[in-house]
């Protein structure tokens, strides 16, 4: 690494604090998935009610994240970090002590409001502090946060639930959140002068209605496939699209004066557009499989939560260990030489998953999922670096907010599509519950393999940027 590309000790400390904190809050996002049946039984609620623990979390994230571009300009890194971690800790306490489902749901919403701030804050800080020629190595660590943490949620949850009750999921997260919050409050500085720019309230409202409508509509498709719903998911989804159109129109109008809540100038970059679309498709498949695979393992093969955790955990760990290595390869070879073979490799793994049946063994599942996660690691790490690096520095906060928002939409879409296909296909088999789960899973796996083909087409459209040697910026280091 050249002298210009070396990070100061202060920059390394700032990035490390944000990485650890963001990993914790993202791990928490998928932690309750495996625990949902236990919570439903303990609190005497139906599946449609219990699902709100996940739906409300995604809704809150989708509503708050678009505002983070403005928040990062208005407040210091330290102030935003402390607000995010305080919300996370308070929400975790509410979840741990919750005497009723309503309080538990409130705890998840408060947690999500803090989690929504952390990822855009991390992305923008890295883009400001790390020179272009070294970003792949650091973005490898972001790959751990964005992909490994959510993927490890069900695994960690399964291991904890094997010996403890569901409240332990909150008690385990609480001390980790408290320690990282205290360290961050002591080490992060807040010496810069915040931008006093005002926020456009109409944009905030339109953003909430647009992304909230899209995420809620998508989240409702799975329930609609299982039972009758009062309002069709298509209504919520259509309303979300309408408000999204109004939101985009509003941002274009406000952009010349610098008052846009989410600056859409990021989309002027072809690589940003292609990279964001790639990310949306990949998130759709990854989150969909993250929901589907535990269902197949437990309801189709009859394995318990512990076995589920043991199957999923090695894949997450392998991806985490390899992410910095993958980042180094990105710095050396660029995005295309990693994205194209990674896309083909993951496609082959997904195609193999369509052969899963009632005789699939523990070790087959473990090794296949590990291969899937390693392939995803070779995909996401260069993708984050390329997408964020393709916009102008002043647009980093808006680019990170856009990426974070689309992650939630992609996650909701993946859940909706896979669970809907799983439910409809499984319903055709009425004689055997386990066979119904297996049949539904096979059809959903097949759909995932078909959708993934789009990533190869998009990866071929990526244009490798010319890297320039430049020193790291110091703007965020003083935040």
N, C-alpha and C positions, 0 to 999 in steps of 0.2 A: 504494500500500500504506500503510495506517495505521501510526502509530507503534507501536501495540501489536502489529502483525503483523510488524514487522521482526525479522530474526534477528540475533543478535550475531555478531561475527566468529568467535568460538570455536565457536558452533553451526554456522556455515557450514563451518568447517574440519573439524569432526567428521563432518558429513554427507558432505562431499566425499570424505574418506578412505574412509569406508565404501562410498560409491557406486562409486568406482573399484575397490576391492578386490573387491566383490561382482560387478561386471561381469567382472572377470578370472576368478573361479572359476566363474561361470555360463557364460562363453564356453567354458571348458575342458570343461564337461559334455558338449557335443555335438561336440567337436573330433575325436574318433576315428572318427566314423561313416563318413566318406568314406575314411579310411585303413584300414578293417578288411580289405578284400581284400588290400592290400599287406602288412599285418601277418600275415595268415593264410599268405601265400606265404613270407614271410621266416622265420617261425617254424614252418612246416610243421604247421599246425593246421587243423581243420575249421571250418566256419562256426558250428556249434553250440557249439564251444569258444570261438571268437573272440568270439561274441556276449556272453560273460560279461563282457567289458570294459565294456559298456554296462549289462548287467543288474546286475552287482555294484555299479556306481556308484549306480544308482537304488535298489537295496536298502539300501545304506549310508545314503543320504540319507533314505529313508523310515523307517529305524530310529532315526537320530540326531535328526532334526528335532523329533519330539514331546517330546524331553527339553529342548529349548531354552527353553521357558517357565520351567522350574525353574532351568536354568543361568543365565538372565538375572537371576533374583532372588538366586541364591547367589554369583555372581561379578560383578566389575566389567566394564564395557564393554571397558576396555583389556585385562584378563586374558583375556576370551573372544576378543577380536580377535587377540591374540598367539597363543593356542592354535590358532585357526583357520588363521592364516597360516603358522604353523610346520608344521602338518599338511599344508597345501597345498604348501609348498616341499619338504618331505621326500618327499611322494608324487611330486612332479614329478621330483625327482632320481632316485628309484627307477625311474620310467618311462624316463627318459633313458638310464640306465646298464643297464637290465634285460638280463641275459644269457639269460633264459628267460621263457616265458609266465607262469609262476607269480609271478615277481618283478614283471613288468609288471602283473599283476592285483592284486598287493599294493599297488603304487604307486597304482593307480586307487582302491582302497578307502581308502587313507590320504588321498588327495586329497579324496575324497567326504566323509570325516569332518570335514574343515575347511570344505568348501563348505557343508555342512548348517547350520553355525552362522551363516554370514555373512548370509543373507537375513533370518531372523527378527530378528537383531541390528539390521540396517539398518531394517527396518520399525518396530520398537519405538522405536528412537532418533528416527526422524522423527516418529512420532506424539507422542512426549514433547516434542520441541523445537519443532515447527512448529505455530502456531495454526491453528485449523480453517479460517479464511477464506483461508489461503494454502497449504493442503495440496495443492491440485490442481497448482500449479506445481512443487512438489517431487516429487509423485507422478509427474509426467511423466518425471522422471529415473529413478524406479523402473521405469517402463515400459521404459526403455532396458535396464535390468538384466534384468528378468524375461522380456521378449519378444525384444528385439533381440539380446542376448548369445547365447542358445541358437540363435536363427535364423541368426546370423552364423557360428556354429561350423563348419558344413559349408562355407560359402563361404571362410572363412579357411583351413581345412584344404585345400581344393582348390587354392588359390593357392600354398600352401607346398609341397604335394606335387608340384606341377608341376616344381619345380626341385630339391627336397631330399627326403631320405628321411623316413620316419615319425617317427624319433627327434627330428627338428627341431621337431615339434609341441610336444615337452616343453622343448626348449632355448629356444624362442621365449617360452614362458610363464614360464620360470624367472627371468630378470632382472626381468620385470614384477612377479612375485610378491615377489621380494626387495626391490625398491625400495619398493613400497607397504607392505610389512611394516616396513621400517626407518622410513619416514616416520610410520607409525601409532604405532610404539613411542615415537617422540620427541614426537609432538604430542598423543596421547591421554593424558588424566590418569586416575588411579585413586584418588581421594581419598574415595570414599564407603565406608561400612561395609557389607560384604556381609551378606545375610540368612542366618542360620545354620540355616535350616529343613532338616530331613532329607528324603531322597528315598525314595519308596515303591518298593522293589526289585521287588515283584510287578507294579506298574504298568508299570515299565520292561520287564519280561519279556513281559507281555501286549501292550504296544505293539509290541515288536519282532516278536513272532509274528503279530500282527494285520496291521500294515502291511507287514511283510516277506512274509507269506504272500500278501497281495493283489497286491503288486508282482511277486513271483516268479511267481505263477499267471498274471497277465496277460501277463508277459513271455514265458511259455512257450507261449502260444497260437500265436504265429507259427511257432515251431519245430514244434509239433504239426501244423500245417497242411502243413508241408513233408515231414515224416518221422514215423516211429513214435517215441514217447517212452515211457520206462519207467513213468512215473506221469502220469496225465491232468492237464492244467492245472486242470481243474475241481476236482480233489481239493485242490490247493494253494489255489485261490481260495475253496473252501468252508471250509477250515480257517482261512483268513484272516478270513472273515466270522464264524466262530464265536468266534475269539479277539477280534475287534473288539467283538462283543457283550459278552464278559466284561470287556474293557477299559473300555467305556462304563459298564457296571454298577459297576465298581470306582471309576471317577472320580466318579460320582454319589454313591456311599457316602462317599468321602473329602472331597467338596467342603465340607460344613458345617464341618469342622475346619480347612479351609484347606490340606489335605495332598494334594490332587489333583495328579497329574503334569501333566495337561492339563485346565484348568478349562473345563467345557462350558457355563458360564454365558453364554459368547459367543452360544450358539444361542438365547438368549431374545430376541435382536433379530431381527425379521422381515427387515430389510434385510441382516443378516449371513447369514442362512440362504439368502435368494434370491441374494445376491451371491456366496456361496461356490459355490452350484450353478451359477450362470452361469460362474464362473471354471473349474469342473471341466469343463464342456462345452467351453468355449473352448480350454482347455489340451489337451483330448483331440483336438480337430480340429487345432490348431496343431502339436502334436508329431507327430501322425499324418502330416500333410502334410509336415512337416520330414523325416521318414524316407522317405516315398513319392516326393517330387518328385525327389531325386537319383537314385533307382532308375530312374524314368521317363526322365530326361534321359540317363543313361549307358547303361543296358541297353536302353531302348526306342528312343532316337534315336541311339545310338552316339556321343554326345559325350564328351569326356574330362573329367578332374577340373578342369582349368583353366576350361573352358567352364561347368561346373557352378558353380564359384566366382564367375565373372563374371555369371552369371544371378542368383544368390542375393544377392550382396553389395549391389547398389543398393537392394533392398527393405529390407534391414536398416539401411542408412545413412539412407534416407528416413524410416523410422520413428524412428530415433534423433534426427534433426534436428527432427522435428515434435513429439516427445513433450513438450518444455517448453511449446510453443505450445498443444498440446492440454490440458495441465494448466492453463494460464491460462484457456482456454475453460471448463474445468470450474469454476474459481473463479467465473466470471462467470455461467454458465448452469445449473450443476448437472449431475447424472448423466443423468437421463432424456432430456434434449434432445440428448445425445451418444450414449447407448447405443442408442436406438431406431433412428435413421438409420444408425449404424455397423453395427448388426446386419443391416439390410436391404442395405446396400452390400456387406458381406462375403458375404452369401448370394448376391447376384447374381454376384459374382466366382467363388465356388465353383461355381455353376451353369454358368458359362462354361467352367470347367476341365474339365467333363465332355465337352466337345467336342474336347479334345486328342487327337491321333492321330499316326501316324507322319510326317505332313507338317508338324507344328507347327514353327514357326521359332524361332530363337534369340531374336529381338526380341519375338515374341509371348509367349514364356515370361518374359522379363525384365520386360516391362511388366505382365503379368498378376500376377506374383509381387509386383512393387512395389505394385500396387493392393491386393493382398491384405494386405500388411504395413502399409500406411497405414491401411486399414480396421481392422486388428487394433489399431493404436495408438490410434485413436479409441475403441476398445472397452475395452482394458485399463486405460488411465490413469484414467478416471473410476471404473472398477470397483474398482481398488485403493483409491482414496480413499474411496469410499462404503462398502465392506465394512469396512475397518479403522476408519473414523470412526463406525461404527454401534454400537460397543461402549464400555463404560466404560473410562476410562484405566487402572485397575488390571488390566484384562484384556488390554491391548495385547500383552504377551509371549505369552499363550496364543492370542490371535487370530492373531498372526504365525506361530506354530508350526503352528496348524491350517491356515492358508493354504499354508504351505510344504510340509506333508505331503501335502495334497490335490493340490498341483501334481505331485508325484512319482507319485501314484496316477493322476491324469489323463494324465500323459505315458505311463505304462505301458499304460493302457487304450487310448490313441490308437494307440500302436505295435501293440498286440495286434490291435485291431479292423481297422485298415487293412491290416496285413501279412497277416492271415488272409484277408480278402476278396480282396486282391491275389493271393495264392497260389492260392486255390480257383478264382477266375475265370480266372486265367492258365493253370491246369492243363487247362482245357477245350480250349485251343489247343495241339496237340502238333506241328504241322507247321512252325511258325516261332517261334523263341525271341523275337525282337524283337516280333512280333505278340502273343505271349502276354503280354509285359510291358505292351504298350499296352492290351490288353484288360483285364488285371487292374487297371491304373491307372485306366481309365475307370470301372470298377465301384466302385473305392474312392473316387474323386472324387465319384461320384454319392451314395454313402453319406454322405460328409462333408457334402455340401450338404443332405441330408435331416436329418441330426443337427443341423446348425446352426439349423434352424427353431426348435428349442427355445429358442435364445437370445432370439429376438424375443418369444416367449410370456413368458419369465421377465423380460425387460426391462420389459414392460408392468406387471409386478407391483411394480416398484420404487416406493417412496414417497420423494419428495424431502424430506430432513430440513430443519428450520429451523436455519439457521446462526446461531451466537451469536458475538459479538465477545469474544475472550478473549486474554490475553497468553500468549506461549509459556512453556512450563514450563522449569525449569532443572534438573530432577532428573538428567537424563542428562548434562548438560553437565559435571557434576563427576565423572562416571565415568571 
